[in-house]
């Protein structure tokens, strides 16, 4: 590493310390400044982990999948340089490696593990040359940033062009848009998916983003539909069909608010895994992480140990105790993800107390029209189990209007624009031992979680 790059590392590490002393996350600014000093810094740092870099991208599940894969690597005895705070743009990736480096710019971690924003994939992969790229799924998300889904798939495909020699694409076979990327990569892709007759997540057509064949445009036929448009599909017109996965789940059971159990099959063998994180879509995340581990050549025992040790990532199905009450926080950011969160919340037997926080900042997507594609009618259909819904955030009124038109009793609805007051109100309404569900968009999640952290009920997001 040359003197310029070392200087950039020193500046970056100093800025990380300074921003955290100031109470900020320090996950983006240090990398942005360091790149001004040494534009090739990320390239030189990412070349150091001896087992290479693994990238995780896709619309939903990036953060949780990366955390599971990190846990598997650690179970296998491999140190990991990981952007675990979720800063997944190019500056955040650079910051993660700066933090992992020592003051001479050396990184002694075996694996670089990067969650990467879809739009950042072309530039990031060009610089880090990943050994493997795990792609989770594709759904409509942040239309103001990505445009239509075709554009998002194209951006990830351009990233895959920069795999390291011998590198491997790890693709979700159950998502037609994801699986078709396998036709673009040079080497043999590694597919993962469900091999079960049906694990219906109650998906509805509104959250489906792949109704038609990616080759000829004819409507797909599904023999099993697990979650949104993820399932076993084939085109009756041209014969295009789901590729057969080599890493798969052939049994899922005990799916409830405490987690789920699954039987995982890999080329190394099979094992039963008990997940601590609830939600059917987290079974998919576990499968993606396991496939990423297979691509790295990690042993089955480490895969099982790592998956079972993983707990919820901050703000994603995170349970926080606040005195004699508990908060369950689940990030929502697009129709498919919100539908899955609603499904998970409604699985609980107890009555529901809800705070829904909607912001429209850049990181959330400034276009919130996607709220009209969420199946709030399903929520309203169970309103006898709901005590109240408090709408908060910059677009609290829009959220309340959407719920009203979904059929929610307006007597159960209220608006409190200030998220701190909304959470206080929600906690005041519930009894000791009750659960308050908070469903926030990304910046609202950071805001509310920051409020809870300042009161000492949880760690700051960059400390978890």
Secondary structure, 3 states (H helix, E strand, C coil): CCHHHHHHHHHHHHHHHHHHHCCCCCCCHHHHHHHHHCCCHHHHHHCCCCCCEEEEECCCCHHHHHHHHHHHHHHCCCCEEECCCCCCCHHHHHHHHHHHCCCCCCCCCCEEEEECCHHHHHHHHHHHCCCEEEECCCCCCCHHHHCCHHHHHHHHHHHHCCCCCCCEEEEECCCHHHHHHHHCCCCCCEEEEECCCCCCCCCCHHHCCCCECCCCCCEEEEEEEEECCEEEEEECCCCCECCCCCEEEEEEEEEECCEEEEEEEECCEEEEEEECCCCHHHHHHHHHHHHHHHHHCCCHHHHHHHHHHCCCCCCCCEEEEECCEEEEECCCCCHHHHHHHHHHHHHCCCCEEEEEECCCCCCCCCCCHHHHHCCHHHHHCCHHHEEEEEEECCCHHHHHHHHHHHCCCHHHEEECCCHHHHHHHHHHHCCCCCEEEEEECHHHHHHHHHHHHHCCCCCCHHHC
